[in-house]
């Protein structure tokens, strides 16, 4: 008799647990697309990380960006020993530059860490500065986002258009 009390809940859990799909088990399509269209790069000096960049090309998967007149990226920038002046940190640090196929950005908007756009980012770093950056529209099939340091070299993130 005791065994039947143990077997019945086990059977219910096995069949019930396998057949139900709630929000926790469903795939997040937006996250998957953001992950596919994200690239990461770093700048090192003597095996020491000096800066890192994570960029997501938004034009390729966000509906509101597909018909933009610019190439739009969500960019996270972390710089080791960044400026103590808040106005000169991250993208605004004068020792680093960011270009797309050799061209400077058209606009840069700093985002707060709580911004909804950052929630779709596949990689989140609480120490990074996040930006929504627009570059001139480029008809080339590939895009090269270059993050360059004046002292330590640079890194290039390669994106293919869909």
C-alpha positions, 0 to 999 in steps of 0.5 A: 500500500505504501508503495502505491502512494509513492509511485502515483506522485512519481508518475504524475510528475513524470508525465505532467512535468514533461507535457507542460511548457511554461514561460521559463522553458520556452525559447527566447527568440529575441535573445537567440537572434541577439546572440547570433548578431553579437561579437566581442573583442578585447585589447590587451597589453602584456596579457593584461586586459586594457579594454573590451567591447561587445557589440550587437548589430541591431539592424539584422533582427530588430523590426524597428531597426531593419528600415533605419537609415543608419547602421545601429549597434548596441555597444558595451565598452569596458576600459581598465583604469578608465578616466575618473571624470564621468564625462570622459569614460567609456566611449568618450575616453580620448585614448580610444576610437570606434569606427565602422568601415573607417567612418566615425559614428553619426550619433552616440546615446549613452544608455542606463544599465536598466534600459530595456534595450540592454535587457536583450543583450546576450552579454551584460557587464555591470562595469561596462558603459552601454551605448546606442550608436548609429553609423552611416548606412553602408551597402557593403555585405560585411561591416568591420567595427574597429575599436582602437587604442592610441597605446595598445592596438585595437580589435576588429569585430566582423559583422555580415549583413543578412 
